[in-house]
Amino acid sequence: MQVAIQCERWPIRGVFRIARGSRTEVNPVTVTLRDGEAVGRGECIPYRRYQESVEGVAALLESLIPALQAGLSRTALQQQLPAGAARNALDCALWDLQAKLQCQPVWQLAGLSPPQAVTTAYTLSIAEADSMGRAAAAEAQRPVLKLKMAGDSQDLQRVEAVHHHAPQAELIVDANESWRPEDYQHLAPAFAQLGVVLIEQPFPSDHDAALAELPHPIPVCADESCHDRSSLASLSGRYEYINIKLDKTGGLTEALVLRQAALEQGLGIMVGCMLGTSLAMAPAVLLAQGARYVDLDGSLLLAEDRQPGLHIEASQIHPPDPALWG
């Protein structure tokens, strides 16, 4: 087994802004596993919100090289590393390598149905209302737009402008933990009249108990409040949906189990992503099969993508070619 860990830099088209800050590039960490002629790859995006750094994730992965060369399995990996970006990159690389070694696609190895194309939301980052309205006009043909909220006095105007310029689009608003309960009480009823179908993570994850006492004119989705199966017990009565991201679950292995457990608990499924290349999105396309909401537009927001990348037509993402992953 040959193992390569690489830190990369991919520029974003323009500036991407959310309530926590802005960025102009994304810095993935990739894992490449080579066993003879077979090569498996995985990509993760370390996220400062979860106390992760590119250097820390890369060092953690480097520390596992001896275990990998000694035969560390994907099952053992779940106990070796906690849920998070590092485990995601390695878990997905191990899935890909197994698929190449056994000449079977990952969906078949995982006991899934053959994947179909999925419709992704397209994200508009934070700007002034007029600017977001113009951005919406340029993307008005997309069936679902996701709007980043700032947690300031302009959030209502932002949604009004987007709805005016893209009246047929379903809208998802993502506050990234930036609202207070009084903001929610003011905005949620208004958004219900403006094409908003989902509100994502309105409050900080350690202050979301208030959602159990507030009305939900629009379903509410847990993002920062939901990482893996251990998160589910605290979500009851607060959320109707969860946003599953591979970088939070620590890979496809846990994500598939989390999806099933959430469905059994009566929660709806959204499958999301961090900003990243098609290599990061590819495993999530399998996870997104049957999900009510899909937000896998990370590679669409980059100045350029990895080649070969996912085949994307408008908002339709097709299952990955094995040359990319899986």
N, C-alpha and C positions, 0 to 999 in steps of 0.2 A: 504494500500500500504506500503510495506516494501522496503526501498532503501538502497543499500550498494555500497559504492565507494571504490575501491581498487587500490592501486599503485603496479605494478608488475615489475619484472625484468626477462628478457629472454635473455640468452647469444646468440651471433651471432657466426656462424661457422667462425672462424678466425677473420680477421679484415675487416671491410667494410669502404672503403675510397671514398669520393667524393671531389670536389674542395674546399668545405668549411671545411673539416676536416675528422677525422676518428673516428670510434666507435667500441666497442667490445660487446655491449649489447644494447637492446632496452627496453624502460621503458614505457609500456602502462598504461593508466588509464582505468579501466573497471567500468561499471555501471551495477548493477543487480537490477531489479525491480521484486518484488513478490506480486502477487494479488491472495490470496488463494493458489491453487495448480499451478497456471500459473506463469512461470518465463520468463522474457525477459532480454536479455543481449546486451551490446554494448561495443565496444573497440575503444579508440582513442590513437593517438600518439602525444603528445605535441611537437611542433617544435620550436626550438629557433629562426630560421629564421623569424618566424612570431610572435616573442615576447611572446612565450608561454613557460611555465615550468610545470613540473609534479605537483609541489606544488600548483601553481596558478590555474591550471585546476581542480585539486581535490577540492580546496577550493571553486571555482566557482560552481562546481557541488553540493558540500555539502550545499551551500547557497540556493539551489533550492529544498532541501528535503521538507520543509514545503509546498511549492507550489505544488509539486508532490503529497503529501499526501492529498492536498486539491482538486486534480483533474486536474492539469495542463495537457493540451492536447498537442498533437504533433503540431497541427496548432498554438496554442498559443506560443509554444516554439520558433517558428521561429521569433517571435517578442521579446521574452524574452531574448534571447541570440544572439550575433552576429555570423556570420559564423566563424567556427573554430573547434578545436579539441573537446572542451567541448560539444558543441551542437551536434557534430557528435555522440559521445558515447551515449548521452541521446536520440537523435532522433532514432538511430538504436535500442536501447533497447526498446523504445516505439513501434516501428514497430514489433519487436519480441514478445513483450507482447501481442499486439493486435492479432497477428497471433495465439498465444497459447490460448487466451481467446475465440476467435471466431472459432478456429479449421479450419482455412484457411491459406494457405501459403501466405507469403508477396507478392509474384508476383501476386497472384489473388487479394489481397486487393488493390494493386496499379494499377490494370487494365492492367497488362502486359501479354505477351504471356508466355507459359510454358518455363522456361529457359533450355538451352542446354549447353553442355560443351564448354568452350572457350579455345583458345590457348594463353598462356602467353609468353611474352618475358622472358628471363633469364638474370639477370644483372651481369656484370663483373665490379668490382670496380677498382679504379685506382691502377695501378702498373707500373713497367717498361714494355716496349714493349714486351720483351722476355717472361716475366711472364704472361702478358695478352694473348700472343699467345699460351702458354702452357695451360692456363685456357680455352681458346677457343677450343683447340684440344680436351680437355676432355668433352666439351659440344657441339661438332660439329654437333651432331645429332639433336640439337634443331633448330626449324625453324626460330626463332627470337632471336637474342642476343642484349642486350642493354649495351652500353659501356659508362662508366663514363669518362669524359674528365677532364684534370687538368688545362687547360688554359696555358700550358707551351709549350716549343719548341718540345716536344715529342708526341704531340697528333696525328700527321700524322703517325708516326711510330707505334703507338699503334694500329690504325685502320688497317694499312697495315699488321701488324702481325696477328691480329685477322682474317682478310679476308683471309690471306694465309692459316691459320689452319682450318678455317670453311668457305670454299668458297661458300657453298650452302645456308648459313644462311643469312636472311635479317638482316641488322644491323641498330640499332637506336643509335645515339650518343647524349649524354646528357651532355652539358657543365655546367649545374648548374650556369649560369650567369657569367662564368669565362672568356669569350672571349671579345676581342675588335673588332671593325669593320674590322681592318686590318687582324686579325686572321681569321675571317669569310671569307673574300675575298680570302684569300690564301687556306683555307681548304675546303670550300664547293665544288668548282669545282673538287678538287682531290678526295673528298669522293664520288662524284657521280660515279666515276669509280671503287669504292671499295665495292660495295654492300650496301652502306648506303641509306636507304629509307626515313629517317626522322631525322631532327636535332631538338633537344629539348632545348629550352631556352638558346640561345647562349649568350645574353647580360643581364645585370641587368635589372630588370623589370622597373626601372625608367629611363633607357637609351635605350629602345628598339625601339624608333621612327626611328632609323637608318634603321631598317629592311624594311621600306616602300620605301627606296631609293636604296636598294641593290638588285641584282639579286637573284633569288631563284632557283638554279639548282636542289635543293632538297627541298621538303616541310619543313616548319618550324613550330614547335609546341610550343604553349605557356604553360608554367607550372607555374612558380612563378608570371607570369603576368596575370593569370586567376584564380580567386577564386570562384566567384558566378556570377549571371546574371549581376550584376553591372559592371563587368569587360569587358563585351562583346563590348561595344561601342568603347573602345580604341584599339581593336585588328584588326579592319578592315584595310586591306592593309599591315599588318605586319606579319600575321600568316595565315597558311592554316589549322592548327589543334589546338585543345586545349586538354590539359591533365586534365581530371576531377578526382579529388581525394576527397574522402569523408571528410577527415580531413580539406580540404580547404573549401568545400561547407558548412560544418556544418551538414552533414548527407545526407541520401538518399533522403529525401523529396526535398531539394533544388537541389540536383544533378540531379534528374530526370527532373526537370523543366529547369535547365541549359542545359542539353543535347538536349532537344527539341528546345530551343531557339537558340542554337548554330547551329543545323542542319538547322533551318529556315534562319539563316544568311549565310549559305553556308560553314560553317566550318566543317572539319572532326573531328571525335571523337577518342581520346585515353583515356582509363581508367587506371589510375595508382594507386599507393599506397605509403604510408610510410612503412618502415620496421615494421612488426607486426606479430601477430599470425593469425591463420585461422579465428578467430572471427572477426578481422578487415577486412579480405579479403572477407568474406562471403557475406555481403550486396552488395559489389562492383561487384560480379559475376552477379547479376541481372542487374546492371547498364551497364555491359560490353556486354550485348547481342546486336549483330549487330555492335559493334565498330570495326573500321578498325585495331586498335592496342590495345592490352591489355598488361598491365604490372602489374600483380598481384602475383609476385613471392616472396613477403615479407616473407611468412612463410617458403619458400624453403631455405632462407638464414640463418635461425636460427639453432642453435645446436639441438634444439628439439621444437616440436610444441604442442599446446594445444590439449588435447584429450577429445572428438573426434574432429578431424580436418577435413579440406576439403579433399576429395578424389582426389588425383592428380596422373595421369599416365603420366610420362615423362613431357611434357609441356601442357597437357590437364587437365584443372581444371573443375571438375564436380560441378553442383549446390549443395549448402549445404544441408546436412541432417538437419531436424528440431531439432535434438538433439544438433546441434551446434548453429544454428540460422535460423530463418525464417519459 
